[in-house]
Amino acid sequence: MVLTDRKANCNQPRAACLDPRFIGRDGIVLYFHDKSNEHFSLVSDLNLQINVCFIGLRPVGRPRDYTWIQALGLLFNVHALSVEATKAESWDNEVDHMKFYYDGKETPNKNGALIRLPEVAEISVNVIPVTKEDDRIHNYQMPSDDCFTHLDVQFRFYGLSTKVEGVLGRTYQPDFKNPAKLGVAMPVV
């Protein structure tokens, strides 16, 4: 595993960013709405498993949780890697808000990195807060003691099988047809 600096491009295919907004290999944007403190499979294949954990909140009177990616868990070959955004009351660019664990050992923290898993994947990951402007625009009703630091992620995969599964993984299947309703402002699955 190699760590280098790089930012995720949230407007390109293979990205998982914001309240989670996914862009599959097919380039189609879809929003994945579910519950906070839940885990989901992004990619499940023969030599690679990528799961996410969501954080979030449900403001009074809202029918669903607002959620963001708080952590990634990866199993590849015989190795395990986890990346998590650490909770912060307020955002400070000078503070590292990300933790990495590789095979159970903590590695140096950064607010952004490109993780290279030779012959498996490249993962650009950044930790960012929900900004006051995001809160104003979307009416998240953020609490004063948590800026909901979360991960923006972009992937590049090598050699996925045709039977790959998961929210992003299935977009790599040769016969994949996106279930998101196209032509709407916010296609949701």
Secondary structure, DSSP 4 states (H G I P E B T S, - for coil): -EEE-----TTSTTEEETTTEEE-TT--EEE----TT-EEEEEE-SSEEEEEEEEEE--TT-SS-EEEEEEEEEEETTEEEEEEEPP-SS--TTS--EEEEETTEEE---SEEEEEETTTEEEEEEEEPPPHHHHHHHT----TT----EEEEEEEESS--TT-BSTTGGGGSTT----S-TTSSS-B-
